[in-house]
Amino acid sequence: MAAEAKAAIRSPDNLAFVSAASVWEAETKVAIGKLRIHFDPETDPVDHGFEPLSITLAHAAAAGRLPLHHRDPWDRVLIAQAQLEGLTIVSRDPVFDRYPVAVLRA
């Protein structure tokens, strides 16, 4: 992860969130054999100071209304959440650049 992203996440001036969409995606990829992880994505982020971010009806509706620049449902929920909640996404995926959302490179 990029030093700037690490510093932003660790800063006591910032709240860091983990989306339910990220946990859903991780567990789905583990289940189909595309990902191996050595931590519990449900509890470890919270144990390390991340705030959980649930998926609301407003997030789901906003994700569905996004332009179809990208069809990944998890990414679309993350984009909608960032837009509605005024959050910055930490990612190295350039797909987020297609949407009006703040991105911090991981």
Summary of the structure (lengths in Angstrom):
residues: 106
radius of gyration: 13.8
end to end distance: 4.6
largest distance: 37.7
contacts: 248
relative contact order: 0.18
helix: 48%
strand: 13%
